[in-house]
Amino acid sequence: MIPSFSSLSPVSLPRGPVMVDVAGQALTDAERIRLLHPLVGGVILFRRNFASVEQLRALTAEIRALRSPHLLIAVDHEGGRVQRFLDGFTRLPPMRVLGERWDRDPAEAERLAETVGEVLAAELRACGIDLSFTPVLDLDWGQCAVIGNRSFHRDPKAVSALALALQRGLALGGMGTCGKHFPGHGHVEGDSHHVIPVDERSLEALWADDIVPFARMSAAGMTSVMPAHVVYPAVDSQPAGFSRIWLQEILRGRLGFDGVIFSDDLCMEGAAGAGDITARAQAAFAAGCDMALVCNRPDLADALLARLNPPAQPHLAGRLARMAGQGGDAAVWQAAIARSDFAAKQAMVSALGLPPGALAGPAVGETC
């Protein structure tokens, strides 16, 4: 018999190391049971989970009410081609728009990036969401269509400055950051949703260019990172998300990063080489990931939750606590975004617009 959840108080349960998704615009009883599994620590939402601002607020309130501390709620909401929620939200430009402003006036571009970050974050916080998986720190080498105009710029100095400004804005909106896709996805042609791309460059070449924004953001308090499902054979035969060299020796060791390392979606083709879903998660944790994402396959999520024996993660609770949204609950942020000064910021972001071709390019996977 399926229990009734209508009158239950939140279950006191630490956040676990697995992030899953839900199918629709309200929870089913099966999903409530899954979200109460001790290994679950967060939920990622997609466009299919959104019908209106009011519905989204009800869904996140339902998720947050299940557990204490509440499950982290995340979404891919970068702007341009990757903005999951549209009606009732400010339309965000692709980040290349800010890079083009940088070429004309770096100081103005940084001011705009900070405003974009604040609007992005505050509107999501007003709907009970903790985190957007942003910013993209990949350089635009002109070779990777799936990255394309999601990147700020080719120049690591410009990417770093604009991402730091966006991070300041996200913080003003009560939200942390997730730099992706470490150590850089912009130089490969393949889309790791469908293939396992290979980047043949040396560590020295990567260090001089692609890693620069990750280093600067890490030093400035970036709260999470998502590695790339890309192989860099000059450094390791394993994709970065399954590589202890990349995650432990370089990201944690050389860069000193102490935030959350999310796996990218373990259902992507770029993760297939690690084996079945349990083997993929175990490989990600062994490499140094803190949280594994399993998306769009509830059957695989259930299989993982039934079989996974994760390693000891003494830093997990503290790192995940820093990912939770700041500055008050959804009602506080709803009042904040109703103010006239915030409306002026929304207008400023809307005025950036979507230039011709901004939405062109390959469909971006729901968890990229």
N, C-alpha and C positions, 0 to 999 in steps of 0.2 A: 504494500500500500504506500503511495507517495504521500509524504507528510504535507500538511498545510503550512505555508510560510507566512501567512498574513499577520499573525500576532507574535511572531518570534522576535526576541531581542537579538541584537548583533552578537555573533559568536566571537569570543575572545580567542584570537588565533594569530600567531605571527605570520607575516607575509612570506610565502614560499618563493622558490626560484623559477616558477613557470608562469608565463603570460599566455593567456588564451583569448579567444574571441567568442562572440555570441552571434546567433543567426539573424535576429530580427530587431524590431523596435521596442520590444518588451521581453523580459526574461520568461523562459519556460521553466517548469519544475525541474526538468532534467538539467538545465543550465544552472539553476540555483544549487543543485546538488554538486555539480562539477565545480562551481565557484567556491564551495565550502570545503573542497579538498585541501588538506594542509599544504600540499606542494604548490598550490596556486597563489600567486602574489599580485597579479594584475590582469587587466582586461584591455585589449586593444579594440577600438571601434572603427568601423568602416562606413562608407557612404550608404550601404544598405541599412545601417542602424539609425539613419536619420530621416525624419519626415518634416520636423519643424523644431524650432527652438524649445517650445513647451514640451514636446514629446521627448526630446533629448534630455532635458532637465529631469523629467520623470524617470527615464531609464537610468541615468547616472545616480540619481537619488536611491533608486531600487538597488543598484549594485553596491553603493556605499553603505547601505543599511544592513547588508548581510553580515559584515565582519567588523571587528575592532582590533587593531587599526584597519581602516577601510582598505579594500583592494585598490591599488593604483589604477587609474584610468588614463589611457594614452590614445593618441590618434596621429596619423600622418597628415599634417596640416601645414605644409610648407608655403603654399602659394603656387600660382601658375597651374600646371597640370596636376599638381598634387595638393588639392584642397578638398577634403572629404565633405565638409559641410558648406552649403552655399546660401540658401534662403535664410535671411535674417543675420547673415554674417557679412562683414566687409570683404569684398573680393580682393585678394592679395595678389600682387604681381609676381611673376617668376623672378628669382633673385638676380638674373642677368640684368634686369632693368636697373637695379641698384649699381651693378658693376658698370653699366654704361654711364650712369650719373657720376661715378667715381672718375671715369676718364675725363669728364668735363670739370668737376669740382669735388675733390675728395671730402672736404669738410661737410658740404651739403649732403653728399651721399651717406656719410656716417650719421648725420642727423635724421635723415629719412629712414635709414635702416633701424635706428633705435625706435622710431615711431612705429614702423611696421611691426617690430617685435612686441612692443607694448600692446598694440591693438590686437595682434594675433593672440597673445596670451590672455589678456583680460576678457576677451569675448569667450574664449574657451573656459576660463575659470568661472565665468558667470553661468556656465552650463555644467559645472561640477567636474570638469576634466583637469587632471593634474599635469599632463605633459603632452607636448607635441614633439614628435621625432624630427627635430630641426635644430641647427641648420645643416645643410649639405656643405661640407668643407672640401669636396672634390674639386680639383682644378678643371677648368674647361679647356682641354687640349684639342677640342674639335674632332674627337674620334669616337666618343661614346654617346650614341643617340639617347640612351635611356637616362643619362645625366643631362647633357645638353644645357638648356637654359635654366635648369635647376641650380647650376653653379653660378656663383657670383662673378667669376672672372678667371682668366688664365694665370694672372700674376698672384703668387702666394701672398705678397704684401697686401694687395687689395682684398683678397679673400679673407685674410686675417683681420684686417681693420674693419671690414663690413660685418664679419661674423661676431667680432667683439662688440660692435655697436648693437647688433641684433640681440646679443646676449644681455646687454644692459637693458634693452627694452623689454625682453622677456622677464627679467627680474622685476622691473617696474610693474609688470602685469602678473606677478605672483607665480612665475614659472621658471623651472630650470631649463637646461639645454641638453641636447643629444647630438653630438658631432658625428657625422657619418660621411663616407664609409671608410673607416681606418684600414690601411694607411693611404687610401686614395683609389677611387674607382674610375677616374676620368680619363686614363690613358689607354684603356682597353675597349675594343669594339663590342665585345659580347655583353649580353644582358644576363646577369647571374640568376635571374628568374628562370631562364631556359637553358643555359649552358654554364660551364665552369670556365670563366675567362682566365687568361694567363698574361701576366705582365712581366716581361723578361728583363726589366731594368735592374740595375744594381741598387743595393741599399744606399750607396752614396748619392746616386741620382735621385732616389725617392726622398732622401733626407734633405737634399738641397731645394726641393720643390714641394712635393705633395704633402710631406709630413709637417711642413712649417706651420700651416694653420692649426693642426692638431696640437702642436707644441705650444703655440701661443695661447690657444683656448684653454688647454690644460692648466697652464700657469695662471690663468685668470679665473679659475674656479669652475670650468665646465663640469656639469654634474653627471653626465653619462656619455657613453660612446657606443656606436654600433659598428662592428668591423665588416669588412667587405668579404663576400664569397668570391674572392679572387685569389689565384695562386701567384706568388712571387718567387719563382724557383731559385733565384739568386740568393734568397734568404731562407726559404723553407719549402719543402715539397707539399705541405698542407695549405689549404686556403687560410687566409688570415684569421677567420673566425674559429678555426680549429688548431691554431698554431700557438704553442706555448712561447715560441721565440717572439712572435709579434705581440702577443698580449701580455706576457709576463716580463720578458727580458726588455722589450723595447717600450711598450706603452706604459706599463707599471714601473719598470726599472729606469730606463733612460729618460722618459718624459715625466716620471713622477706622478702619473695620473692615479687618483684615489677615488674616483666615482664609480658608478655602475657601468659594467660592460654588458650590454644586451647582445645576445646573438641576433643576427638577422633571421628572418623566418626560416625555420628548419625544414619547412615543406618545399622550399625553393630547390630548383635543379642544382644550383651551385652547392647545395649541402648534401646532395645525394651520394657523393663518393664516400661519406662517412658511415654508410650502412642504413639500417632501419631507423625509425624515429627515436628509439631508445638509445641506440648506438650514437646517433647524431648528437643527442643531448648530452650523453656521457662524454663524448669527445669535446664538445663545446665547454663543458664544465672543467674537464681536465686541462684544457688550454688556458682557462682563466676567466671564462664568462661567468657572470653573476646570475643572469636570468636568461632563460631560453624561451623564444617565441615560437608558438605552434599555431598557425593561422589557416582558416578556411578548410580545416579537416578535423571536425570534432571526433571522428573515429580515431584518428591518430593521437589527438589530445588525450582521449580516454585511455588509449593503449599506453601512452607515456606515463600518465598518472598512476596506472596500475602496476607498472614495472620499474619505474625509476627509483634508484637508491642514490640520491645526490651526495656529493662529498660534503664534509663539514665546511660551513661557510660562516666563520665567526664575524665577518664584517658585513654580512648581507643586511641585517636589520637596520644598521646605522646608515648604510648607503641608500637603501630604499626609502628610509625616512626622509632623507634629504631630497628625494625625488617628488615627494608629496607637494601638492600645490600650497602656496603660501598666501598670507595676507587676508585670511578669513574665509568663510564658507561662500557658497554660490550666491547667497542673498547679499552679502557684502559687495561682491563683484557686480551683481546686477545693479545695485545702487551706483557703483562707480562708473559703469559704462553708460548710465542714464544722464550723466552730467554734461553740461554744455561744452566744457573744455575737452572732454573725451570725444564728443561729436566732431569737434574741429580736427582732432587727430584722425578720426575715421575718414573725414572728408579729404584730408591730406593723402592718406593711403589710397583711397579710391581714385584720386586724381592721377596717380601713377599709371593706372589703366593696364590693359592687356594689349600690348602692341601686336601688329599683324604677325601671325604665325606663333604667338605665345603658347597656344595650346596644341600646336602641331608636334608630331613626333610619336614614337611608340607609346602605347598605353603603359603606364607605369604600374608595376605590381602593387597590390594593395598594402604590402608591408614594406615597400622600398623607402 
